[in-house]
């Protein structure tokens, strides 16, 4: 994982990884925009340098930037487990 952000039900930034704390609000905005443009609760965008995953489930949204060789099914599975734990 290269970066990650967690948003609440209103799309506000709740947490960001330490390395990207100064960019947290910008990353939160990009996450909101990605899911709005996708029109779904899950999106995946691949670039030459990496992959961005965003998952909205219940009251939470989690977005992760991973290396380009990350296994999508495992990343999304793990993200959903995290969101399920937060919901408890």
PDB file of N, CA, C and O in Angstrom, chain B, residues numbered from 101:
ATOM      1  N   UNK B 101       0.830  -1.166   0.000  1.00  0.00           N
ATOM      2  CA  UNK B 101       0.000   0.000   0.000  1.00  0.00           C
ATOM      3  C   UNK B 101       0.883   1.240   0.000  1.00  0.00           C
ATOM      4  O   UNK B 101       1.858   1.337   0.744  1.00  0.00           O
ATOM      5  N   UNK B 102       0.518   2.160  -0.838  1.00  0.00           N
ATOM      6  CA  UNK B 102       1.281   3.408  -0.910  1.00  0.00           C
ATOM      7  C   UNK B 102       0.598   4.541  -0.173  1.00  0.00           C
ATOM      8  O   UNK B 102       1.261   5.430   0.362  1.00  0.00           O
ATOM      9  N   UNK B 103      -0.725   4.513  -0.143  1.00  0.00           N
ATOM     10  CA  UNK B 103      -1.492   5.550   0.551  1.00  0.00           C
ATOM     11  C   UNK B 103      -2.880   5.004   0.840  1.00  0.00           C
ATOM     12  O   UNK B 103      -3.351   4.093   0.159  1.00  0.00           O
ATOM     13  N   UNK B 104      -3.538   5.568   1.861  1.00  0.00           N
ATOM     14  CA  UNK B 104      -4.927   5.198   2.123  1.00  0.00           C
ATOM     15  C   UNK B 104      -5.624   6.309   2.895  1.00  0.00           C
ATOM     16  O   UNK B 104      -5.005   7.037   3.671  1.00  0.00           O
ATOM     17  N   UNK B 105      -6.934   6.422   2.661  1.00  0.00           N
ATOM     18  CA  UNK B 105      -7.760   7.379   3.387  1.00  0.00           C
ATOM     19  C   UNK B 105      -9.057   6.707   3.786  1.00  0.00           C
ATOM     20  O   UNK B 105      -9.551   5.815   3.095  1.00  0.00           O
ATOM     21  N   UNK B 106      -9.602   7.145   4.908  1.00  0.00           N
ATOM     22  CA  UNK B 106     -10.881   6.668   5.403  1.00  0.00           C
ATOM     23  C   UNK B 106     -11.803   7.872   5.533  1.00  0.00           C
ATOM     24  O   UNK B 106     -11.433   8.891   6.116  1.00  0.00           O
ATOM     25  N   UNK B 107     -13.023   7.742   4.977  1.00  0.00           N
ATOM     26  CA  UNK B 107     -14.012   8.815   5.019  1.00  0.00           C
ATOM     27  C   UNK B 107     -15.238   8.340   5.778  1.00  0.00           C
ATOM     28  O   UNK B 107     -15.548   7.149   5.795  1.00  0.00           O
ATOM     29  N   UNK B 108     -15.935   9.286   6.408  1.00  0.00           N
ATOM     30  CA  UNK B 108     -17.166   8.943   7.107  1.00  0.00           C
ATOM     31  C   UNK B 108     -18.355   9.000   6.143  1.00  0.00           C
ATOM     32  O   UNK B 108     -18.180   9.192   4.940  1.00  0.00           O
ATOM     33  N   UNK B 109     -19.552   8.833   6.678  1.00  0.00           N
ATOM     34  CA  UNK B 109     -20.761   8.787   5.845  1.00  0.00           C
ATOM     35  C   UNK B 109     -21.007  10.078   5.082  1.00  0.00           C
ATOM     36  O   UNK B 109     -21.643  10.064   4.028  1.00  0.00           O
ATOM     37  N   UNK B 110     -20.505  11.201   5.607  1.00  0.00           N
ATOM     38  CA  UNK B 110     -20.669  12.494   4.944  1.00  0.00           C
ATOM     39  C   UNK B 110     -19.526  12.814   3.995  1.00  0.00           C
ATOM     40  O   UNK B 110     -19.483  13.900   3.417  1.00  0.00           O
ATOM     41  N   UNK B 111     -18.598  11.874   3.831  1.00  0.00           N
ATOM     42  CA  UNK B 111     -17.471  12.085   2.928  1.00  0.00           C
ATOM     43  C   UNK B 111     -16.340  12.896   3.532  1.00  0.00           C
ATOM     44  O   UNK B 111     -15.451  13.358   2.817  1.00  0.00           O
ATOM     45  N   UNK B 112     -16.372  13.072   4.852  1.00  0.00           N
ATOM     46  CA  UNK B 112     -15.304  13.814   5.526  1.00  0.00           C
ATOM     47  C   UNK B 112     -14.146  12.888   5.872  1.00  0.00           C
ATOM     48  O   UNK B 112     -14.340  11.718   6.199  1.00  0.00           O
ATOM     49  N   UNK B 113     -12.961  13.426   5.795  1.00  0.00           N
ATOM     50  CA  UNK B 113     -11.751  12.682   6.120  1.00  0.00           C
ATOM     51  C   UNK B 113     -11.743  12.318   7.601  1.00  0.00           C
ATOM     52  O   UNK B 113     -11.906  13.179   8.466  1.00  0.00           O
ATOM     53  N   UNK B 114     -11.550  11.035   7.878  1.00  0.00           N
ATOM     54  CA  UNK B 114     -11.448  10.536   9.249  1.00  0.00           C
ATOM     55  C   UNK B 114     -10.008  10.161   9.558  1.00  0.00           C
ATOM     56  O   UNK B 114      -9.503  10.443  10.645  1.00  0.00           O
ATOM     57  N   UNK B 115      -9.342   9.517   8.585  1.00  0.00           N
ATOM     58  CA  UNK B 115      -7.966   9.070   8.802  1.00  0.00           C
ATOM     59  C   UNK B 115      -7.233   9.000   7.474  1.00  0.00           C
ATOM     60  O   UNK B 115      -7.834   8.808   6.416  1.00  0.00           O
ATOM     61  N   UNK B 116      -5.934   9.161   7.555  1.00  0.00           N
ATOM     62  CA  UNK B 116      -5.051   9.052   6.394  1.00  0.00           C
ATOM     63  C   UNK B 116      -3.740   8.449   6.883  1.00  0.00           C
ATOM     64  O   UNK B 116      -3.365   8.633   8.042  1.00  0.00           O
ATOM     65  N   UNK B 117      -3.051   7.741   6.018  1.00  0.00           N
ATOM     66  CA  UNK B 117      -1.774   7.168   6.443  1.00  0.00           C
ATOM     67  C   UNK B 117      -0.802   8.293   6.792  1.00  0.00           C
ATOM     68  O   UNK B 117      -0.899   9.399   6.260  1.00  0.00           O
ATOM     69  N   UNK B 118       0.119   8.002   7.677  1.00  0.00           N
ATOM     70  CA  UNK B 118       1.043   9.024   8.187  1.00  0.00           C
ATOM     71  C   UNK B 118       1.828   9.732   7.098  1.00  0.00           C
ATOM     72  O   UNK B 118       2.040  10.942   7.180  1.00  0.00           O
ATOM     73  N   UNK B 119       2.257   9.015   6.097  1.00  0.00           N
ATOM     74  CA  UNK B 119       3.097   9.599   5.053  1.00  0.00           C
ATOM     75  C   UNK B 119       2.354  10.635   4.210  1.00  0.00           C
ATOM     76  O   UNK B 119       2.980  11.496   3.591  1.00  0.00           O
ATOM     77  N   UNK B 120       1.029  10.558   4.183  1.00  0.00           N
ATOM     78  CA  UNK B 120       0.249  11.459   3.329  1.00  0.00           C
ATOM     79  C   UNK B 120      -0.667  12.383   4.118  1.00  0.00           C
ATOM     80  O   UNK B 120      -1.620  12.936   3.570  1.00  0.00           O
ATOM     81  N   UNK B 121      -0.379  12.548   5.403  1.00  0.00           N
ATOM     82  CA  UNK B 121      -1.221  13.385   6.243  1.00  0.00           C
ATOM     83  C   UNK B 121      -1.410  14.801   5.685  1.00  0.00           C
ATOM     84  O   UNK B 121      -2.525  15.319   5.731  1.00  0.00           O
ATOM     85  N   UNK B 122      -0.358  15.441   5.161  1.00  0.00           N
ATOM     86  CA  UNK B 122      -0.559  16.788   4.610  1.00  0.00           C
ATOM     87  C   UNK B 122      -1.501  16.815   3.400  1.00  0.00           C
ATOM     88  O   UNK B 122      -2.101  17.848   3.102  1.00  0.00           O
ATOM     89  N   UNK B 123      -1.629  15.689   2.713  1.00  0.00           N
ATOM     90  CA  UNK B 123      -2.455  15.600   1.508  1.00  0.00           C
ATOM     91  C   UNK B 123      -3.801  14.936   1.758  1.00  0.00           C
ATOM     92  O   UNK B 123      -4.527  14.639   0.809  1.00  0.00           O
ATOM     93  N   UNK B 124      -4.149  14.696   3.027  1.00  0.00           N
ATOM     94  CA  UNK B 124      -5.357  13.950   3.359  1.00  0.00           C
ATOM     95  C   UNK B 124      -6.624  14.527   2.762  1.00  0.00           C
ATOM     96  O   UNK B 124      -7.431  13.790   2.195  1.00  0.00           O
ATOM     97  N   UNK B 125      -6.816  15.836   2.879  1.00  0.00           N
ATOM     98  CA  UNK B 125      -8.035  16.442   2.343  1.00  0.00           C
ATOM     99  C   UNK B 125      -8.109  16.313   0.827  1.00  0.00           C
ATOM    100  O   UNK B 125      -9.182  16.070   0.273  1.00  0.00           O
ATOM    101  N   UNK B 126      -6.984  16.474   0.162  1.00  0.00           N
ATOM    102  CA  UNK B 126      -6.965  16.323  -1.297  1.00  0.00           C
ATOM    103  C   UNK B 126      -7.268  14.885  -1.699  1.00  0.00           C
ATOM    104  O   UNK B 126      -8.018  14.654  -2.647  1.00  0.00           O
ATOM    105  N   UNK B 127      -6.694  13.920  -0.992  1.00  0.00           N
ATOM    106  CA  UNK B 127      -6.961  12.512  -1.284  1.00  0.00           C
ATOM    107  C   UNK B 127      -8.416  12.162  -1.003  1.00  0.00           C
ATOM    108  O   UNK B 127      -9.015  11.376  -1.737  1.00  0.00           O
ATOM    109  N   UNK B 128      -8.989  12.735   0.047  1.00  0.00           N
ATOM    110  CA  UNK B 128     -10.405  12.511   0.347  1.00  0.00           C
ATOM    111  C   UNK B 128     -11.273  13.050  -0.790  1.00  0.00           C
ATOM    112  O   UNK B 128     -12.228  12.397  -1.211  1.00  0.00           O
ATOM    113  N   UNK B 129     -10.940  14.226  -1.277  1.00  0.00           N
ATOM    114  CA  UNK B 129     -11.690  14.809  -2.391  1.00  0.00           C
ATOM    115  C   UNK B 129     -11.608  13.963  -3.642  1.00  0.00           C
ATOM    116  O   UNK B 129     -12.604  13.785  -4.343  1.00  0.00           O
ATOM    117  N   UNK B 130     -10.431  13.442  -3.925  1.00  0.00           N
ATOM    118  CA  UNK B 130     -10.274  12.572  -5.096  1.00  0.00           C
ATOM    119  C   UNK B 130     -11.060  11.276  -4.931  1.00  0.00           C
ATOM    120  O   UNK B 130     -11.618  10.758  -5.898  1.00  0.00           O
ATOM    121  N   UNK B 131     -11.104  10.758  -3.717  1.00  0.00           N
ATOM    122  CA  UNK B 131     -11.885   9.548  -3.462  1.00  0.00           C
ATOM    123  C   UNK B 131     -13.366   9.800  -3.703  1.00  0.00           C
ATOM    124  O   UNK B 131     -14.038   9.008  -4.364  1.00  0.00           O
ATOM    125  N   UNK B 132     -13.874  10.907  -3.163  1.00  0.00           N
ATOM    126  CA  UNK B 132     -15.285  11.251  -3.383  1.00  0.00           C
ATOM    127  C   UNK B 132     -15.580  11.398  -4.868  1.00  0.00           C
ATOM    128  O   UNK B 132     -16.588  10.888  -5.357  1.00  0.00           O
ATOM    129  N   UNK B 133     -14.708  12.089  -5.581  1.00  0.00           N
ATOM    130  CA  UNK B 133     -14.905  12.309  -7.015  1.00  0.00           C
ATOM    131  C   UNK B 133     -14.870  10.995  -7.794  1.00  0.00           C
ATOM    132  O   UNK B 133     -15.678  10.793  -8.701  1.00  0.00           O
ATOM    133  N   UNK B 134     -13.957  10.114  -7.454  1.00  0.00           N
ATOM    134  CA  UNK B 134     -13.857   8.829  -8.137  1.00  0.00           C
ATOM    135  C   UNK B 134     -15.154   8.042  -8.011  1.00  0.00           C
ATOM    136  O   UNK B 134     -15.672   7.535  -9.006  1.00  0.00           O
ATOM    137  N   UNK B 135     -15.677   7.937  -6.802  1.00  0.00           N
ATOM    138  CA  UNK B 135     -16.903   7.162  -6.612  1.00  0.00           C
ATOM    139  C   UNK B 135     -18.121   7.860  -7.228  1.00  0.00           C
ATOM    140  O   UNK B 135     -19.023   7.192  -7.736  1.00  0.00           O
ATOM    141  N   UNK B 136     -18.153   9.174  -7.188  1.00  0.00           N
ATOM    142  CA  UNK B 136     -19.255   9.902  -7.832  1.00  0.00           C
ATOM    143  C   UNK B 136     -19.246   9.676  -9.337  1.00  0.00           C
ATOM    144  O   UNK B 136     -20.287   9.403  -9.935  1.00  0.00           O
ATOM    145  N   UNK B 137     -18.083   9.788  -9.940  1.00  0.00           N
ATOM    146  CA  UNK B 137     -17.981   9.587 -11.393  1.00  0.00           C
ATOM    147  C   UNK B 137     -18.257   8.146 -11.792  1.00  0.00           C
ATOM    148  O   UNK B 137     -18.827   7.882 -12.850  1.00  0.00           O
ATOM    149  N   UNK B 138     -17.846   7.215 -10.935  1.00  0.00           N
ATOM    150  CA  UNK B 138     -18.085   5.795 -11.229  1.00  0.00           C
ATOM    151  C   UNK B 138     -19.562   5.452 -11.074  1.00  0.00           C
ATOM    152  O   UNK B 138     -20.072   4.545 -11.733  1.00  0.00           O
ATOM    153  N   UNK B 139     -20.241   6.183 -10.202  1.00  0.00           N
ATOM    154  CA  UNK B 139     -21.661   5.929  -9.973  1.00  0.00           C
ATOM    155  C   UNK B 139     -21.941   4.617  -9.264  1.00  0.00           C
ATOM    156  O   UNK B 139     -23.046   4.082  -9.348  1.00  0.00           O
ATOM    157  N   UNK B 140     -20.943   4.102  -8.568  1.00  0.00           N
ATOM    158  CA  UNK B 140     -21.085   2.842  -7.843  1.00  0.00           C
ATOM    159  C   UNK B 140     -20.452   2.978  -6.465  1.00  0.00           C
ATOM    160  O   UNK B 140     -19.883   4.017  -6.132  1.00  0.00           O
ATOM    161  N   UNK B 141     -20.556   1.936  -5.684  1.00  0.00           N
ATOM    162  CA  UNK B 141     -19.948   1.944  -4.356  1.00  0.00           C
ATOM    163  C   UNK B 141     -18.548   1.332  -4.358  1.00  0.00           C
ATOM    164  O   UNK B 141     -17.919   1.203  -3.307  1.00  0.00           O
ATOM    165  N   UNK B 142     -18.064   0.956  -5.540  1.00  0.00           N
ATOM    166  CA  UNK B 142     -16.726   0.377  -5.647  1.00  0.00           C
ATOM    167  C   UNK B 142     -16.117   0.795  -6.973  1.00  0.00           C
ATOM    168  O   UNK B 142     -16.777   0.762  -8.012  1.00  0.00           O
ATOM    169  N   UNK B 143     -14.855   1.189  -6.929  1.00  0.00           N
ATOM    170  CA  UNK B 143     -14.170   1.583  -8.166  1.00  0.00           C
ATOM    171  C   UNK B 143     -12.716   1.136  -8.098  1.00  0.00           C
ATOM    172  O   UNK B 143     -12.121   1.014  -7.027  1.00  0.00           O
ATOM    173  N   UNK B 144     -12.178   0.902  -9.269  1.00  0.00           N
ATOM    174  CA  UNK B 144     -10.772   0.511  -9.405  1.00  0.00           C
ATOM    175  C   UNK B 144     -10.225   1.198 -10.648  1.00  0.00           C
ATOM    176  O   UNK B 144     -10.786   1.070 -11.737  1.00  0.00           O
ATOM    177  N   UNK B 145      -9.132   1.922 -10.480  1.00  0.00           N
ATOM    178  CA  UNK B 145      -8.516   2.617 -11.601  1.00  0.00           C
ATOM    179  C   UNK B 145      -7.051   2.225 -11.649  1.00  0.00           C
ATOM    180  O   UNK B 145      -6.326   2.369 -10.664  1.00  0.00           O
ATOM    181  N   UNK B 146      -6.628   1.735 -12.783  1.00  0.00           N
ATOM    182  CA  UNK B 146      -5.251   1.308 -12.949  1.00  0.00           C
ATOM    183  C   UNK B 146      -4.491   2.315 -13.802  1.00  0.00           C
ATOM    184  O   UNK B 146      -4.982   2.781 -14.830  1.00  0.00           O
ATOM    185  N   UNK B 147      -3.300   2.635 -13.359  1.00  0.00           N
ATOM    186  CA  UNK B 147      -2.402   3.486 -14.135  1.00  0.00           C
ATOM    187  C   UNK B 147      -1.115   2.700 -14.362  1.00  0.00           C
ATOM    188  O   UNK B 147      -0.978   1.580 -13.869  1.00  0.00           O
ATOM    189  N   UNK B 148      -0.209   3.253 -15.075  1.00  0.00           N
ATOM    190  CA  UNK B 148       1.064   2.576 -15.289  1.00  0.00           C
ATOM    191  C   UNK B 148       1.873   2.434 -14.010  1.00  0.00           C
ATOM    192  O   UNK B 148       2.719   1.547 -13.902  1.00  0.00           O
ATOM    193  N   UNK B 149       1.616   3.301 -13.044  1.00  0.00           N
ATOM    194  CA  UNK B 149       2.398   3.307 -11.811  1.00  0.00           C
ATOM    195  C   UNK B 149       1.735   2.578 -10.658  1.00  0.00           C
ATOM    196  O   UNK B 149       2.417   2.195  -9.707  1.00  0.00           O
ATOM    197  N   UNK B 150       0.425   2.377 -10.713  1.00  0.00           N
ATOM    198  CA  UNK B 150      -0.256   1.734  -9.604  1.00  0.00           C
ATOM    199  C   UNK B 150      -1.751   1.616  -9.839  1.00  0.00           C
ATOM    200  O   UNK B 150      -2.249   1.864 -10.937  1.00  0.00           O
ATOM    201  N   UNK B 151      -2.452   1.233  -8.785  1.00  0.00           N
ATOM    202  CA  UNK B 151      -3.896   1.019  -8.863  1.00  0.00           C
ATOM    203  C   UNK B 151      -4.548   1.735  -7.685  1.00  0.00           C
ATOM    204  O   UNK B 151      -4.059   1.669  -6.558  1.00  0.00           O
ATOM    205  N   UNK B 152      -5.654   2.416  -7.956  1.00  0.00           N
ATOM    206  CA  UNK B 152      -6.440   3.064  -6.916  1.00  0.00           C
ATOM    207  C   UNK B 152      -7.714   2.258  -6.734  1.00  0.00           C
ATOM    208  O   UNK B 152      -8.415   1.956  -7.700  1.00  0.00           O
ATOM    209  N   UNK B 153      -8.006   1.914  -5.490  1.00  0.00           N
ATOM    210  CA  UNK B 153      -9.225   1.190  -5.137  1.00  0.00           C
ATOM    211  C   UNK B 153     -10.043   2.077  -4.207  1.00  0.00           C
ATOM    212  O   UNK B 153      -9.485   2.729  -3.326  1.00  0.00           O
ATOM    213  N   UNK B 154     -11.337   2.106  -4.391  1.00  0.00           N
ATOM    214  CA  UNK B 154     -12.228   2.822  -3.479  1.00  0.00           C
ATOM    215  C   UNK B 154     -13.446   1.955  -3.246  1.00  0.00           C
ATOM    216  O   UNK B 154     -14.038   1.422  -4.185  1.00  0.00           O
ATOM    217  N   UNK B 155     -13.815   1.819  -1.980  1.00  0.00           N
ATOM    218  CA  UNK B 155     -14.969   1.002  -1.603  1.00  0.00           C
ATOM    219  C   UNK B 155     -15.791   1.780  -0.581  1.00  0.00           C
ATOM    220  O   UNK B 155     -15.263   2.258   0.424  1.00  0.00           O
ATOM    221  N   UNK B 156     -17.086   1.900  -0.850  1.00  0.00           N
ATOM    222  CA  UNK B 156     -18.020   2.505   0.100  1.00  0.00           C
ATOM    223  C   UNK B 156     -18.942   1.402   0.586  1.00  0.00           C
ATOM    224  O   UNK B 156     -19.563   0.692  -0.205  1.00  0.00           O
ATOM    225  N   UNK B 157     -19.018   1.273   1.893  1.00  0.00           N
ATOM    226  CA  UNK B 157     -19.888   0.251   2.475  1.00  0.00           C
ATOM    227  C   UNK B 157     -20.469   0.790   3.778  1.00  0.00           C
ATOM    228  O   UNK B 157     -19.735   1.116   4.711  1.00  0.00           O
ATOM    229  N   UNK B 158     -21.776   0.879   3.826  1.00  0.00           N
ATOM    230  CA  UNK B 158     -22.423   1.418   5.016  1.00  0.00           C
ATOM    231  C   UNK B 158     -22.042   2.863   5.238  1.00  0.00           C
ATOM    232  O   UNK B 158     -22.192   3.706   4.354  1.00  0.00           O
ATOM    233  N   UNK B 159     -21.549   3.138   6.431  1.00  0.00           N
ATOM    234  CA  UNK B 159     -21.206   4.508   6.831  1.00  0.00           C
ATOM    235  C   UNK B 159     -19.773   4.910   6.483  1.00  0.00           C
ATOM    236  O   UNK B 159     -19.355   6.026   6.790  1.00  0.00           O
ATOM    237  N   UNK B 160     -19.028   4.024   5.853  1.00  0.00           N
ATOM    238  CA  UNK B 160     -17.598   4.265   5.653  1.00  0.00           C
ATOM    239  C   UNK B 160     -17.183   4.140   4.191  1.00  0.00           C
ATOM    240  O   UNK B 160     -17.794   3.408   3.412  1.00  0.00           O
ATOM    241  N   UNK B 161     -16.130   4.872   3.842  1.00  0.00           N
ATOM    242  CA  UNK B 161     -15.490   4.761   2.534  1.00  0.00           C
ATOM    243  C   UNK B 161     -13.995   4.634   2.768  1.00  0.00           C
ATOM    244  O   UNK B 161     -13.407   5.391   3.541  1.00  0.00           O
ATOM    245  N   UNK B 162     -13.394   3.674   2.097  1.00  0.00           N
ATOM    246  CA  UNK B 162     -11.958   3.452   2.205  1.00  0.00           C
ATOM    247  C   UNK B 162     -11.366   3.501   0.807  1.00  0.00           C
ATOM    248  O   UNK B 162     -11.889   2.891  -0.125  1.00  0.00           O
ATOM    249  N   UNK B 163     -10.274   4.231   0.676  1.00  0.00           N
ATOM    250  CA  UNK B 163      -9.581   4.315  -0.607  1.00  0.00           C
ATOM    251  C   UNK B 163      -8.116   3.967  -0.378  1.00  0.00           C
ATOM    252  O   UNK B 163      -7.509   4.398   0.603  1.00  0.00           O
ATOM    253  N   UNK B 164      -7.562   3.189  -1.287  1.00  0.00           N
ATOM    254  CA  UNK B 164      -6.190   2.707  -1.156  1.00  0.00           C
ATOM    255  C   UNK B 164      -5.476   2.857  -2.495  1.00  0.00           C
ATOM    256  O   UNK B 164      -6.046   2.591  -3.553  1.00  0.00           O
ATOM    257  N   UNK B 165      -4.234   3.283  -2.428  1.00  0.00           N
ATOM    258  CA  UNK B 165      -3.363   3.294  -3.604  1.00  0.00           C
ATOM    259  C   UNK B 165      -2.345   2.181  -3.391  1.00  0.00           C
ATOM    260  O   UNK B 165      -1.658   2.140  -2.371  1.00  0.00           O
ATOM    261  N   UNK B 166      -2.258   1.286  -4.359  1.00  0.00           N
ATOM    262  CA  UNK B 166      -1.353   0.136  -4.259  1.00  0.00           C
ATOM    263  C   UNK B 166      -0.443   0.088  -5.472  1.00  0.00           C
ATOM    264  O   UNK B 166      -0.677   0.768  -6.471  1.00  0.00           O
ATOM    265  N   UNK B 167       0.582  -0.713  -5.374  1.00  0.00           N
ATOM    266  CA  UNK B 167       1.475  -0.927  -6.508  1.00  0.00           C
ATOM    267  C   UNK B 167       0.737  -1.610  -7.647  1.00  0.00           C
ATOM    268  O   UNK B 167      -0.338  -2.176  -7.449  1.00  0.00           O
ATOM    269  N   UNK B 168       1.302  -1.558  -8.810  1.00  0.00           N
ATOM    270  CA  UNK B 168       0.593  -2.070  -9.993  1.00  0.00           C
ATOM    271  C   UNK B 168       0.480  -3.586 -10.033  1.00  0.00           C
ATOM    272  O   UNK B 168      -0.243  -4.124 -10.871  1.00  0.00           O
ATOM    273  N   UNK B 169       1.175  -4.281  -9.151  1.00  0.00           N
ATOM    274  CA  UNK B 169       1.104  -5.735  -9.156  1.00  0.00           C
ATOM    275  C   UNK B 169       0.230  -6.286  -8.021  1.00  0.00           C
ATOM    276  O   UNK B 169       0.233  -7.490  -7.763  1.00  0.00           O
ATOM    277  N   UNK B 170      -0.505  -5.417  -7.356  1.00  0.00           N
ATOM    278  CA  UNK B 170      -1.402  -5.864  -6.288  1.00  0.00           C
ATOM    279  C   UNK B 170      -2.522  -6.711  -6.886  1.00  0.00           C
ATOM    280  O   UNK B 170      -2.994  -6.434  -7.989  1.00  0.00           O
ATOM    281  N   UNK B 171      -2.939  -7.724  -6.171  1.00  0.00           N
ATOM    282  CA  UNK B 171      -4.031  -8.580  -6.631  1.00  0.00           C
ATOM    283  C   UNK B 171      -5.362  -7.940  -6.227  1.00  0.00           C
ATOM    284  O   UNK B 171      -5.706  -7.874  -5.047  1.00  0.00           O
ATOM    285  N   UNK B 172      -6.089  -7.479  -7.222  1.00  0.00           N
ATOM    286  CA  UNK B 172      -7.313  -6.718  -6.985  1.00  0.00           C
ATOM    287  C   UNK B 172      -8.283  -7.430  -6.063  1.00  0.00           C
ATOM    288  O   UNK B 172      -8.821  -6.819  -5.139  1.00  0.00           O
ATOM    289  N   UNK B 173      -8.511  -8.695  -6.297  1.00  0.00           N
ATOM    290  CA  UNK B 173      -9.496  -9.420  -5.483  1.00  0.00           C
ATOM    291  C   UNK B 173      -9.094  -9.454  -4.019  1.00  0.00           C
ATOM    292  O   UNK B 173      -9.956  -9.357  -3.146  1.00  0.00           O
ATOM    293  N   UNK B 174      -7.812  -9.590  -3.732  1.00  0.00           N
ATOM    294  CA  UNK B 174      -7.353  -9.623  -2.343  1.00  0.00           C
ATOM    295  C   UNK B 174      -7.424  -8.249  -1.692  1.00  0.00           C
ATOM    296  O   UNK B 174      -7.814  -8.124  -0.531  1.00  0.00           O
ATOM    297  N   UNK B 175      -7.048  -7.225  -2.439  1.00  0.00           N
ATOM    298  CA  UNK B 175      -7.094  -5.867  -1.890  1.00  0.00           C
ATOM    299  C   UNK B 175      -8.534  -5.496  -1.550  1.00  0.00           C
ATOM    300  O   UNK B 175      -8.805  -5.006  -0.454  1.00  0.00           O
ATOM    301  N   UNK B 176      -9.448  -5.723  -2.472  1.00  0.00           N
ATOM    302  CA  UNK B 176     -10.854  -5.375  -2.232  1.00  0.00           C
ATOM    303  C   UNK B 176     -11.438  -6.226  -1.102  1.00  0.00           C
ATOM    304  O   UNK B 176     -12.205  -5.718  -0.284  1.00  0.00           O
ATOM    305  N   UNK B 177     -11.094  -7.483  -1.046  1.00  0.00           N
ATOM    306  CA  UNK B 177     -11.549  -8.351   0.037  1.00  0.00           C
ATOM    307  C   UNK B 177     -11.105  -7.782   1.387  1.00  0.00           C
ATOM    308  O   UNK B 177     -11.907  -7.662   2.314  1.00  0.00           O
ATOM    309  N   UNK B 178      -9.825  -7.436   1.487  1.00  0.00           N
ATOM    310  CA  UNK B 178      -9.300  -6.887   2.735  1.00  0.00           C
ATOM    311  C   UNK B 178      -9.958  -5.557   3.077  1.00  0.00           C
ATOM    312  O   UNK B 178     -10.257  -5.295   4.242  1.00  0.00           O
ATOM    313  N   UNK B 179     -10.182  -4.724   2.079  1.00  0.00           N
ATOM    314  CA  UNK B 179     -10.830  -3.436   2.321  1.00  0.00           C
ATOM    315  C   UNK B 179     -12.241  -3.637   2.874  1.00  0.00           C
ATOM    316  O   UNK B 179     -12.651  -2.952   3.811  1.00  0.00           O
ATOM    317  N   UNK B 180     -12.971  -4.572   2.292  1.00  0.00           N
ATOM    318  CA  UNK B 180     -14.345  -4.845   2.762  1.00  0.00           C
ATOM    319  C   UNK B 180     -14.335  -5.379   4.197  1.00  0.00           C
ATOM    320  O   UNK B 180     -15.214  -5.035   4.988  1.00  0.00           O
ATOM    321  N   UNK B 181     -13.355  -6.210   4.540  1.00  0.00           N
ATOM    322  CA  UNK B 181     -13.260  -6.717   5.916  1.00  0.00           C
ATOM    323  C   UNK B 181     -13.010  -5.564   6.891  1.00  0.00           C
ATOM    324  O   UNK B 181     -13.607  -5.527   7.967  1.00  0.00           O
ATOM    325  N   UNK B 182     -12.154  -4.642   6.533  1.00  0.00           N
ATOM    326  CA  UNK B 182     -11.883  -3.480   7.376  1.00  0.00           C
ATOM    327  C   UNK B 182     -13.161  -2.678   7.585  1.00  0.00           C
ATOM    328  O   UNK B 182     -13.469  -2.288   8.711  1.00  0.00           O
ATOM    329  N   UNK B 183     -13.904  -2.428   6.516  1.00  0.00           N
ATOM    330  CA  UNK B 183     -15.133  -1.656   6.617  1.00  0.00           C
ATOM    331  C   UNK B 183     -16.193  -2.385   7.443  1.00  0.00           C
ATOM    332  O   UNK B 183     -16.963  -1.748   8.162  1.00  0.00           O
ATOM    333  N   UNK B 184     -16.238  -3.698   7.344  1.00  0.00           N
ATOM    334  CA  UNK B 184     -17.160  -4.469   8.167  1.00  0.00           C
ATOM    335  C   UNK B 184     -16.805  -4.349   9.645  1.00  0.00           C
ATOM    336  O   UNK B 184     -17.692  -4.228  10.491  1.00  0.00           O
ATOM    337  N   UNK B 185     -15.528  -4.383   9.953  1.00  0.00           N
ATOM    338  CA  UNK B 185     -15.090  -4.239  11.344  1.00  0.00           C
ATOM    339  C   UNK B 185     -15.431  -2.857  11.882  1.00  0.00           C
ATOM    340  O   UNK B 185     -15.832  -2.722  13.038  1.00  0.00           O
ATOM    341  N   UNK B 186     -15.278  -1.837  11.057  1.00  0.00           N
ATOM    342  CA  UNK B 186     -15.623  -0.484  11.484  1.00  0.00           C
ATOM    343  C   UNK B 186     -17.112  -0.347  11.759  1.00  0.00           C
ATOM    344  O   UNK B 186     -17.515   0.416  12.637  1.00  0.00           O
ATOM    345  N   UNK B 187     -17.916  -1.068  11.028  1.00  0.00           N
ATOM    346  CA  UNK B 187     -19.363  -0.985  11.187  1.00  0.00           C
ATOM    347  C   UNK B 187     -19.828  -1.600  12.513  1.00  0.00           C
ATOM    348  O   UNK B 187     -20.915  -1.288  12.999  1.00  0.00           O
ATOM    349  N   UNK B 188     -19.010  -2.460  13.084  1.00  0.00           N
ATOM    350  CA  UNK B 188     -19.401  -3.136  14.341  1.00  0.00           C
ATOM    351  C   UNK B 188     -19.250  -2.231  15.510  1.00  0.00           C
ATOM    352  O   UNK B 188     -19.532  -2.630  16.640  1.00  0.00           O
TER     353      UNK B 188
END
